[in-house]
Structures are given as C-alpha cells and as structure tokens.
Amino acid sequence: MIQELFSWLTTRCAPQARQFGYLYEAIAMRARAKRCAAAWQSHLISSQQFISDCILKSEPGGVALVFGSGLGLDMPKAQLLKHFDEVWLVDMVHLRETRHAWQDEKVKFIEYDVTNTLSSIARGELAMSQPYRWLDDKHIRFVLSANIIGQLPVQPLSWLAKHYPNIEDEVLDAWSESLLTAHMTYLQAFISQGAHVCLIADLEWHYAENNQVRTVIDAWRGLAHPTPHARWGWRIAPRGELRTNNTQTNWVGAWCFAD
Ligand SMILES: C[S@@+](CC[C@H](N)C(=O)[O-])C[C@H]1O[C@@H](n2cnc3c(N)ncnc32)[C@H](O)[C@@H]1O
C-alpha cells in the first residue's frame, strides 16, 4: 500500500495519465504481475517469442516504435536492442521500475496518447481523430502494438461513465469501435511506408466460475480483424485474484505484417 501510494505521488507523467486512471492501472498491474507471476509466465514467453520471430523478419537498424510499452514485460528487450539502433517506448505512463529495467542509451521513453483523443474526451466531446505522429519518419523500421488495442477505449469509457453518465451506450459503442479502427488504420499506414508491424492483441476475455466459462467478451467489440498468425490463452486472473472460484482468461492473438 505504501509502495503504491509512493508511486502514485512520485511518478513523472502527464496530468491526463492521472486524470484518466492510467497511472492507477499501471500501479495495479505491477502488483498483479508480481502476485500472478507463475500464471502469467507462459503468456509473457509466447508474446516475447512471437515478437522476436517477427523482429527477425525485418531489416536491422533504424527505429523500433512500441505502442503500449507499459511495464515492458511482454516484449523481448535484448532482441529489440540488438536488432535496432533505437527503441522508442510509447505509453501514457512508464513507472520508475520500467524506466530502470529498460534503461539503455538506445531507449527513449515517450509519454503520449496514441489515440490523440484524450484532450477532447476531457471536455466530454467524443471526437474522432486519426493518429498520424511519426508517419513521416522514414527511420521507423518496425512497429509493435503491444497488447494495447483492446485497452484503448477502457479508461476513457470508465472516466466518461463517471463524469458524463448521460451519453447513450450506442454513441459510446460507436466511438469505441472507431478508436480500434483508427489504430488499425494507423498501423496499416506504417506498413504502407515499408515498416514491419507486429500486433499483439486480446481477442476475447473469458470469465469463468468453477472452471465453467460464464461470460465471453469480444475485445474487438464486434469489429472484424484478420485471422491471427498465432494465438494463446493468458490466465490473467488465476484463482484467488477475483472472487473465490472465479478466473479470467484472455485469448490473445498475434500478427506479423509486412507489405
Ligand atoms: C495491457 S497493457 C500492455 C502491456 C505491456 N505491453 C506490458 O508488457 O506491460 C496496455 C497498455 O496500454 C496503455 N494505453 C492504453 N491507452 C493508451 C493511450 N491512449 N495512449 C498510450 N498508451 C495507452 C496503458 O497505459 C497500458 O500500459
């Protein structure tokens, strides 16, 4: 508790990372990653392995751009640093431990909203905005979207539910879907300019009680997506994390794209 409070008070981040709960979530995720280390291990290994294989298909040198670097757990650090001249880690927030673990002269930490929409959300406006930052940078050889796409609407939606509770569900659903579409269009634009793109994304969230799956939520919110090149289960909440006898498993997909 004291460590959490200390992190909350002392982490350097943009005001929006506190306002929308990204800092809170990062601190909670760090604690959960420690508690659930054994249950998460196979997911982290599968993810790192898939990304490593995808990196090897791209030309060495240049810049690797990572969206959703977060705690930096599911990415192959050594391979990224070996293959590229620079690694740019982009997230709303990087905790001190992550900065420490990834400290290297090749690594740049960038706190940035990859949807480009949070400023308008803070005014209660559900504007749509197509991200374009870095698209003109020819040094970018590799883009990794590291399990961020399904999370893009999550914090804004819970903030809107508290501060603008009267927005209709249909409007929120359409806006959430457009966030995912914009992210895919953004990744496609990097592919079109010659970068390799690796996408790791939740497919479905399965909630079970006594080993019986009771609820399945589509992390893509009904949006069509290409068939994954690999998939695996991530026991994100083993027994004991939620209510007794309840568990959560995320089905994760992985794609390696080049033009
Ligand atoms: C499931 S975590 C990714 C896990 C991460 N790759 C790791 O190994 O810890 C999703 C990440 O997306 C980030 N995120 C969500 N929405 C974002 C946004 N609009 N801009 C930047 N980062 C965002 C969160 O802060 C979080 O770190």
The ligand as an ORCA input file, in Angstrom:
! r2SCAN-3c Opt
* xyz 0 1
  C      -2.285     -4.424    -21.400
  S      -1.176     -3.086    -21.218
  C       0.152     -3.534    -22.291
  C       1.123     -4.430    -21.609
  C       2.556     -4.022    -21.832
  N       2.958     -4.334    -23.183
  C       3.443     -4.700    -20.809
  O       4.257     -5.556    -21.120
  O       3.331     -4.318    -19.649
  C      -1.909     -1.789    -22.164
  C      -1.101     -0.506    -22.117
  O      -1.694      0.441    -22.989
  C      -1.522      1.716    -22.439
  N      -2.503      2.621    -23.068
  C      -3.853      2.475    -23.078
  N      -4.407      3.500    -23.749
  C      -3.384      4.291    -24.190
  C      -3.321      5.509    -24.950
  N      -4.428      6.125    -25.377
  N      -2.100      6.012    -25.242
  C      -0.967      5.404    -24.800
  N      -0.957      4.272    -24.062
  C      -2.164      3.739    -23.756
  C      -1.732      1.513    -20.953
  O      -1.169      2.564    -20.202
  C      -1.043      0.153    -20.740
  O       0.285      0.324    -20.361
*
